[in-house]
Amino acid sequence: MTRFTILASGSSGNCSYLETEKGRYLIDAGISAKQVELRLEMIGARLDQVNGIFVTHEHDDHICGLPVISRKYQIPVYCNRLTADQIRPKMSEFSGWHYFETGSVLLVEEMQVETFSVPHDAYDPVGFLFHLKEGPIGFLTDLGYATKLVVERVRQARALVLESNYDLQKLQEDKKRPWSVKQRILSRHGHLSNLAAAALAVEIATERLEDLFLGHLSSDCNSPELAEEVMRSKLVESGIHHIRVHRAHPDKPSTTLCWD
């Protein structure tokens, strides 16, 4: 059986949990170690039983819990070298690095993990496609736009975590962010808007894609209701009715996906 739960997703922190017959894994650790422990307990899992942590990139909202987790549990970390170079100063006594070349396919406890480059303002950010016997789970957050490579990779997915970061009007009207930050978010190495995420979902939707998780929502420039409304509306408009849309939350675990 496979279980997948987004423990946290949003501008304040990102962390997901994947459990297969062969192992238990985190994708990113952007919330505190204590919060990872608590949220795993909420779904009947334990951090001391996690076999590995896959890291998409080095921004704090994806790795802030990693130094404490690595010291306390010595869980292997899977990332590319440029990402590791940025994280390593915070984890000087840690030796459990497992490096990969971006674009390569890893074999971890008989699970194939496809890695692919995404356009974001980090050193070498990646997306993941976890190939499981029940079907692939795609992981696609923190990107300014979808390249042909990204579309090709995630089109294989049976379930997909997809960034739906901001509403354009809310971002433009936001008074907390200076224009330079807004430019970064809007750039081709920034984040996907609700409309961009919906357009990408329509482009990659196949009969295989059953579950779509909307992730990395901005707390100031978006709302879960708005992101879901835009996504559902675009899917229905395009004649796509079979995909279940789920919201990910910044402060609690999402719906757990279970495959027998």
C-alpha positions, 0 to 999 in steps of 0.5 A, spaced: 500 500 500 502 507 498 500 513 502 501 520 501 500 526 505 502 533 504 504 535 512 504 543 510 504 547 504 504 554 503 509 560 503 510 559 511 513 552 510 513 545 505 513 538 507 510 532 505 510 524 507 510 518 502 509 511 505 510 505 500 511 498 502 519 498 502 520 505 505 517 512 508 520 518 506 519 526 506 519 531 500 522 537 503 522 539 511 520 546 511 517 546 518 520 545 524 522 538 526 517 538 532 511 540 527 514 534 523 513 530 528 506 532 531 503 532 524 506 525 522 503 523 529 496 526 526 496 521 521 499 515 524 506 515 522 513 517 526 519 521 524 524 516 527 521 511 522 523 515 516 528 512 511 530 518 507 528 526 505 528 528 498 529 536 497 527 540 492 531 546 493 535 550 498 530 556 500 528 556 508 520 554 507 523 547 504 529 546 509 528 550 515 527 543 519 532 539 516 538 541 520 535 539 527 532 533 523 538 531 521 542 531 527 537 528 531 535 522 527 541 522 521 536 521 516 539 520 509 538 526 505 537 526 497 539 532 493 543 535 488 550 538 489 548 545 488 543 544 493 547 541 498 552 546 498 547 551 500 544 547 506 551 544 508 553 550 512 547 549 517 549 541 517 556 541 518 556 534 522 551 531 518 554 526 513 548 522 510 548 526 503 546 522 497 547 526 491 544 526 484 545 529 478 539 533 476 535 529 470 537 523 473 533 517 475 534 514 482 533 507 485 531 508 492 529 501 495 526 499 489 523 505 487 525 509 481 525 517 482 525 521 476 528 528 477 528 534 473 529 541 472 524 547 474 525 554 473 525 558 479 530 562 483 534 557 487 541 554 485 539 548 482 531 547 483 528 540 481 521 537 481 520 529 482 516 523 479 516 517 484 514 511 480 510 506 484 507 500 482 500 503 483 502 509 478 507 515 479 506 521 484 509 528 481 511 533 485 511 540 482 512 546 486 516 553 486 516 554 478 515 560 474 513 557 468 512 550 465 517 548 460 516 542 455 521 538 460 516 539 466 510 538 462 513 531 459 515 529 466 508 530 470 504 528 464 505 521 467 502 522 473 497 519 477 497 524 482 500 531 482 502 536 487 502 542 483 503 550 485 497 555 485 501 560 489 497 567 488 491 570 485 494 576 480 489 581 482 491 580 490 498 580 488 498 587 485 494 590 490 498 587 496 501 592 500 506 588 504 510 586 498 515 591 495 515 592 487 521 588 487 518 582 490 512 582 486 517 582 480 520 576 482 514 572 484 511 574 477 518 572 473 519 566 469 523 564 475 518 565 480 511 562 482 505 560 478 499 564 479 492 560 480 490 561 472 497 559 470 496 552 474 490 551 471 492 552 464 498 547 466 493 542 469 489 542 463 495 541 458 498 535 462 491 532 464 490 525 461 486 519 463 491 517 468 491 523 472 486 522 478 488 526 484 491 534 484 493 537 490 493 545 490 500 547 494 504 553 496 498 557 496 500 564 498 497 566 505 496 574 503 495 573 495 491 567 495 485 563 498 484 556 498 477 557 496 479 562 490 485 557 488 480 551 488 475 555 484 479 557 478 482 550 478 475 547 477 472 552 473 478 551 468 478 543 468 470 543 467 471 549 461 476 544 458 471 538 459 475 535 464 471 532 469 475 526 472 480 529 476 479 530 484 482 537 486 484 537 493 487 543 497 493 543 501 494 547 508 500 550 511 498 549 518 495 541 518 495 535 514 491 535 507 487 529 505 491 522 505 491 519 499 491 511 499 492 506 494 492 499 495 
